[in-house]
Amino acid sequence: MNAPLECIIQKYEKSTVDWKKGMSGKRSVIFREQDFKETGKRDFMNQLMELEMEGLVKVKWYQYGIEAEKAWYSLEQMETIYQRLGKIPKFKRIDKLKEEVDQQLALIQSQWIRSYYQSFLQSLDKGDVPKALDTPKQELLFTCFKAIDCLQEPVYKRIFSKKYLGNTKTFEQEMQSHVISTAKKFCPDVEKEMDDTTVLQQLWIEEYAQELSLKGKLHFCLKEENGSTQEINTECYRFGTTLNSQTLEHAEIKEVQNIQKIVIFENKANYISAPYKDGILYLFSHGYFSPKECRFLKQLHQVLKNQTSCEVQYFHSGDLDYGGIKIFQYIRKTIFPELEPLQMDVETYEAYQEFTEVIDPETLEKLKRVQDENPKLQELIKRLIETGKGIEQECFLIEKRG
């Protein structure tokens, strides 16, 4: 180890431009007490004298061999300094990383992953090495995101991990948290408020099967393996039924429906408690709908949009808090543009205010940044901010005191 050269490299690499290839000129470095900790001041100064005699640095001494004010070095000699320490110059490391990222970009189709990799290039151009690349896990990261880019249908998390990463637990232990945080930043299908399981579902990685619970009259048909179709009418399930992943995947919505109103419940107790009524289709969203549910419901929306018999109304009823509002906005943006809030207004809030709960400060700050085009919902947001309290939807099922 040569401590003075280490100090020079540290300053050199912190510069925004000095580290780039072909730079020239003189630079100076001032040594501080902390620079002597590992070698001791005497050895440090001895090393500095040797470097000066070799012509690698020029030193301004307070007292020769004992106390140095500063040292000058030449940018043209930085490669020699790196070689002396057995290190690779920064510009070569940066160029290598940029080449590796470019190679990965050529393999990726998903725009959000491409945007993520392009953010690497932007940082590297500034001389900053992203933490995700400055780690032994770099190859694992590229392998993982390439695998996610290839997914065309849901796969269970452990199977994904075994198939692409070599071990059933590697994804969960090494990559999951990073993938989730990256998706929240770059993937347009992912909302910051989504829990980890829901985020992974948007990327087609499942912890359990995607299912849609519904109650009401819905006509669809299922394609059998032999090519024939089986017509299904959920009217007979007066208390509701659940369509599993395979059903959602193979179902085809019939063109003729008897639906005048769709009502979505965020919480299961409210969904179960809703009485069966002709013309109403109830849906349980369990928070954010999964990709397969979204695809199925978008198909339903298109069918209903094309019918001329009547205009369908769409409603969502959820928690009167930040999470409930964000879920409503997501469903409206992703599936049903005509969506209206149900029991998500100031009147409902005032009626059940005895059941309010304090919103934590961090969430309240997020709520202050939320705006909505729907007047009722915007008034509710204003009221929630004023009181700092929200209401969970299940409270609507409680018989009010008095």
C-alpha positions in Angstrom: 0.0 0.0 0.0 1.2 3.5 -0.9 -0.9 5.9 1.3 -0.1 9.1 -0.6 -1.1 7.6 -3.9 -4.3 6.3 -2.4 -5.1 9.9 -1.3 -4.4 11.2 -4.8 -6.7 8.5 -6.4 -9.5 9.4 -3.9 -9.4 13.0 -4.9 -9.0 12.2 -8.6 -12.0 9.9 -8.7 -14.2 12.4 -6.8 -13.7 15.0 -9.5 -16.4 15.4 -12.1 -14.0 15.5 -15.0 -10.4 14.7 -14.0 -11.0 10.9 -14.2 -12.1 11.0 -17.9 -9.7 9.7 -20.5 -7.3 12.2 -22.1 -7.4 14.8 -19.4 -4.2 16.8 -18.8 -2.9 19.3 -16.3 -1.6 19.6 -12.7 -3.7 19.0 -9.6 -2.9 19.3 -5.9 -3.9 17.4 -2.8 -3.7 18.4 0.8 -2.9 15.7 3.3 -4.8 15.5 6.6 -4.3 13.7 9.9 -6.8 11.0 9.0 -4.6 10.1 6.0 -1.9 8.9 8.3 -4.0 6.5 10.4 -3.1 3.3 8.7 0.6 3.9 7.9 1.6 6.3 10.6 2.8 9.8 9.8 6.5 9.0 9.6 6.0 6.1 7.1 3.6 8.3 5.1 6.1 11.1 4.8 8.9 8.6 3.8 6.6 7.3 1.0 6.0 10.8 -0.1 9.7 11.6 -0.3 10.2 8.4 -2.4 7.4 9.5 -4.8 9.0 12.9 -5.1 12.4 11.5 -6.0 10.7 9.3 -8.7 9.1 12.3 -10.2 5.5 11.2 -9.6 4.7 14.1 -7.3 6.1 17.5 -6.4 5.8 18.4 -2.7 5.6 21.6 -0.8 7.2 20.9 2.6 6.8 22.7 5.8 9.7 20.7 7.1 11.3 18.3 4.6 10.5 14.7 5.3 8.5 15.5 8.4 5.6 17.8 7.5 4.1 18.4 4.0 1.8 21.2 3.1 0.5 19.8 -0.2 1.6 17.8 -3.2 1.0 18.2 -7.0 0.4 15.4 -9.4 0.0 15.3 -13.2 -3.2 13.9 -14.8 -1.1 12.5 -17.6 0.6 10.2 -15.0 -2.5 8.8 -13.4 -2.4 5.6 -15.4 1.1 5.0 -14.0 -0.2 5.7 -10.5 -3.0 3.2 -10.9 -0.5 0.6 -12.2 1.7 1.2 -9.2 -1.2 0.3 -6.9 -2.4 -2.6 -9.1 -5.7 -0.9 -9.9 -7.7 -0.2 -13.0 -8.2 3.5 -13.9 -11.7 4.9 -13.3 -12.4 5.7 -16.9 -11.6 2.1 -17.9 -13.9 0.8 -15.2 -16.7 3.2 -16.3 -16.2 2.2 -20.0 -16.4 -1.5 -19.1 -19.6 -1.0 -17.1 -21.2 1.1 -19.9 -20.4 -1.7 -22.4 -22.0 -4.3 -20.1 -25.1 -2.2 -19.7 -25.4 -1.6 -23.4 -25.2 -5.3 -24.0 -28.1 -5.8 -21.6 -30.1 -3.1 -23.2 -29.8 -4.9 -26.5 -31.5 -7.9 -24.9 -34.4 -6.1 -23.2 -37.8 -5.3 -24.6 -39.7 -4.0 -21.5 -39.6 -0.2 -21.6 -39.5 0.2 -17.8 -36.4 -2.1 -17.5 -34.8 -0.2 -20.4 -35.5 3.1 -18.5 -33.8 1.5 -15.4 -30.7 0.6 -17.4 -30.6 3.9 -19.1 -30.5 5.5 -15.6 -27.3 3.5 -15.1 -25.8 5.0 -18.2 -26.7 8.5 -17.1 -25.0 8.0 -13.8 -21.9 6.4 -15.4 -21.6 9.4 -17.8 -21.3 11.6 -14.7 -18.7 9.3 -13.2 -21.0 7.8 -10.6 -21.2 4.0 -10.3 -24.7 3.0 -9.3 -24.8 0.8 -6.2 -26.5 -1.9 -8.1 -23.5 -2.3 -10.4 -20.9 -1.8 -7.7 -21.5 -5.2 -6.2 -20.6 -8.9 -6.9 -24.4 -9.4 -7.5 -24.2 -7.5 -10.8 -24.4 -10.6 -13.0 -27.3 -11.9 -10.9 -29.1 -8.6 -11.3 -28.8 -8.7 -15.1 -30.0 -12.3 -15.2 -33.0 -11.6 -13.0 -34.2 -8.6 -15.0 -33.7 -10.4 -18.3 -35.8 -13.2 -16.9 -38.6 -10.8 -15.8 -38.5 -9.2 -19.3 -39.2 -12.7 -20.8 -42.2 -13.5 -18.7 -45.5 -13.7 -20.8 -47.6 -15.4 -18.2 -47.6 -15.7 -14.4 -45.1 -18.0 -12.7 -44.8 -18.9 -9.1 -41.9 -17.2 -7.3 -40.0 -20.3 -6.2 -40.3 -21.8 -9.8 -39.1 -18.5 -11.3 -36.1 -18.5 -8.9 -35.2 -22.1 -9.6 -35.6 -21.8 -13.4 -33.7 -18.5 -13.9 -31.5 -18.1 -10.8 -30.6 -21.7 -10.0 -32.1 -21.9 -6.6 -35.7 -21.7 -5.3 -34.8 -19.1 -2.7 -32.2 -16.9 -4.5 -34.8 -14.5 -5.8 -36.5 -14.0 -2.4 -33.2 -13.7 -0.5 -31.0 -11.7 -3.0 -33.1 -9.9 -5.5 -36.8 -9.4 -4.4 -36.5 -6.2 -2.4 -34.4 -4.6 -5.2 -36.8 -5.7 -7.9 -39.8 -4.3 -6.0 -38.2 -0.9 -5.3 -37.0 -0.6 -8.9 -40.5 -1.5 -10.3 -42.1 1.1 -8.0 -39.8 3.7 -9.5 -39.8 2.7 -13.2 -42.8 0.4 -14.0 -46.0 2.3 -15.0 -48.2 -0.6 -13.9 -46.9 -0.4 -10.4 -48.1 2.1 -7.7 -45.9 3.1 -4.8 -48.6 2.1 -2.4 -48.8 -1.5 -3.6 -47.7 -4.2 -1.2 -44.8 -6.5 -2.2 -47.1 -9.3 -3.3 -49.1 -7.0 -5.6 -46.0 -5.5 -7.1 -44.7 -8.9 -8.0 -48.0 -9.9 -9.5 -47.8 -6.9 -11.9 -44.4 -8.4 -13.0 -46.0 -11.9 -13.5 -44.3 -13.3 -10.4 -46.8 -14.9 -8.1 -46.8 -16.1 -4.5 -50.2 -17.6 -5.0 -52.7 -17.9 -7.8 -54.6 -14.9 -9.1 -58.3 -15.1 -8.4 -61.3 -12.9 -9.1 -64.3 -13.0 -6.7 -67.6 -11.8 -8.1 -71.3 -11.9 -7.3 -74.0 -11.3 -9.9 -75.0 -12.4 -13.4 -72.0 -12.7 -15.8 -72.1 -14.6 -19.1 -68.8 -16.1 -20.5 -67.7 -19.2 -22.2 -64.7 -21.4 -21.6 -62.7 -23.0 -24.4 -62.2 -26.7 -23.9 -59.0 -28.5 -25.0 -60.9 -30.3 -27.7 -61.9 -27.0 -29.2 -65.5 -26.9 -28.0 -66.8 -24.2 -25.7 -68.8 -24.3 -22.4 -71.1 -21.5 -21.6 -71.1 -20.2 -18.0 -73.7 -18.1 -16.2 -72.8 -17.1 -12.7 -76.4 -16.1 -11.9 -76.8 -19.4 -10.0 -74.1 -18.5 -7.5 -76.4 -16.2 -5.5 -73.7 -15.7 -2.8 -70.8 -15.2 -5.1 -68.1 -17.3 -6.7 -64.4 -17.2 -7.5 -62.7 -17.5 -10.9 -59.3 -19.0 -10.6 -56.2 -18.1 -12.8 -56.9 -20.7 -15.5 -60.5 -19.6 -15.8 -59.5 -15.9 -16.1 -57.0 -16.9 -18.8 -59.4 -19.0 -20.9 -62.6 -17.2 -20.4 -64.2 -15.2 -23.2 -66.9 -12.6 -22.3 -70.2 -13.1 -24.1 -71.4 -10.1 -26.2 -74.8 -10.0 -24.5 -74.9 -9.1 -20.8 -77.5 -8.1 -18.4 -75.4 -5.7 -16.3 -76.5 -2.2 -15.5 -74.1 -1.5 -12.7 -70.7 -2.8 -11.5 -69.8 -2.2 -7.9 -66.3 -2.9 -6.6 -65.5 -3.5 -2.9 -62.0 -3.1 -1.6 -62.7 -5.2 1.5 -64.0 -8.7 1.6 -66.5 -8.3 4.4 -68.3 -5.6 2.5 -68.3 -7.6 -0.7 -69.8 -10.7 1.1 -72.4 -8.6 2.8 -73.7 -7.0 -0.4 -77.1 -8.6 -1.3 -77.6 -10.2 -4.7 -79.5 -7.9 -7.0 -80.5 -8.4 -10.7 -78.5 -6.1 -13.0 -75.6 -5.5 -10.5 -72.3 -7.3 -10.7 -70.2 -7.0 -7.5 -66.5 -7.4 -7.6 -63.9 -7.9 -4.8 -60.7 -6.1 -5.5 -58.7 -7.1 -2.4 -56.8 -3.9 -2.9 -55.2 -3.7 -6.4 -56.4 -6.1 -9.1 -53.8 -8.5 -10.4 -52.7 -8.5 -14.1 -55.0 -11.4 -15.0 -57.9 -9.8 -13.3 -57.2 -6.5 -15.1 -57.1 -8.2 -18.4 -60.4 -10.0 -17.8 -62.1 -6.9 -16.5 -60.8 -4.8 -19.4 -62.4 -7.3 -21.8 -65.7 -7.1 -19.9 -65.5 -3.3 -20.0 -65.1 -3.3 -23.8 -68.1 -5.7 -24.2 -70.3 -3.5 -22.0 -69.0 -0.4 -23.9 -70.1 -1.9 -27.2 -73.7 -2.8 -26.1 -76.5 -0.4 -26.9 -79.2 -1.7 -24.6 -78.2 0.5 -21.6 -75.4 2.6 -20.2 -73.5 0.8 -17.5 -72.6 2.6 -14.2 -69.3 1.8 -12.5 -68.7 2.3 -8.7 -66.0 1.6 -6.3 -66.3 1.5 -2.5 -63.2 1.4 -0.4 -61.5 2.7 2.7 -61.8 6.4 3.4 -58.1 7.0 3.6 -55.0 7.4 1.5 -54.8 3.8 0.4 -58.5 3.6 -0.5 -58.2 6.7 -2.7 -55.1 5.5 -4.5 -56.8 2.1 -5.2 -59.8 3.9 -6.6 -57.6 6.1 -8.8 -55.7 3.0 -10.0 -58.8 1.1 -11.0 -60.2 4.2 -12.8 -56.9 4.7 -14.7 -56.3 1.0 -15.5 -59.7 -0.6 -16.1 -62.9 1.5 -15.8 -62.5 5.2 -16.8 -66.1 5.9 -15.9 -65.6 4.8 -12.3 -67.4 6.8 -9.6 -66.8 6.7 -5.8 -69.5 5.0 -3.7 -69.6 5.7 0.0 -66.4 7.6 -0.4 -67.5 11.1 0.3 -67.7 13.6 3.2 -71.3 12.7 4.0 -70.3 9.0 4.6 -67.3 10.2 6.5 -69.3 12.3 8.9 -71.9 9.5 9.4 -69.2 7.1 10.6 -66.8 9.6 12.2 -67.0 7.7 15.5 -64.9 5.0 13.9 -62.1 7.2 12.6 -58.5 6.2 13.2 -55.5 8.5 13.1 -53.5 8.6 9.9 -49.8 8.3 10.5 -47.8 11.5 9.7 -45.9 10.0 6.8 -49.1 8.8 5.0 -50.8 12.1 5.8 -48.0 14.0 4.0 -48.5 11.8 1.0 -52.3 12.4 1.1 -51.6 16.2 1.0 -50.1 15.7 -2.5 -53.1 13.8 -3.9 -55.6 15.5 -6.2 -58.6 14.1 -7.9 -60.9 15.2 -10.7 -64.0 13.9 -8.9 -65.5 16.7 -6.7 -66.8 14.3 -4.1 -63.5 12.5 -3.8 -61.6 15.8 -3.7 -63.8 17.1 -0.9 -63.1 13.8 1.0 -59.4 14.3 0.6 -59.7 17.8 2.0 -61.7 16.5 5.0 -59.2 13.7 5.7 -56.3 16.2 5.7 -58.2 18.5 8.0 -59.0 15.8 10.6 -55.9 13.7 10.1 -58.1 10.6 10.5 -59.4 7.9 8.2 -62.1 5.2 8.2 -61.8 1.6 7.2 -64.6 0.4 5.0 -65.6 -2.5 7.3 -66.9 0.0 9.7 -69.9 0.5 7.5 -71.1 -2.9 8.6 -71.2 -2.0 12.3 -74.5 -0.9 13.7 -73.9 2.7 14.8 -74.1 3.4 18.5 -77.3 5.1 19.7 
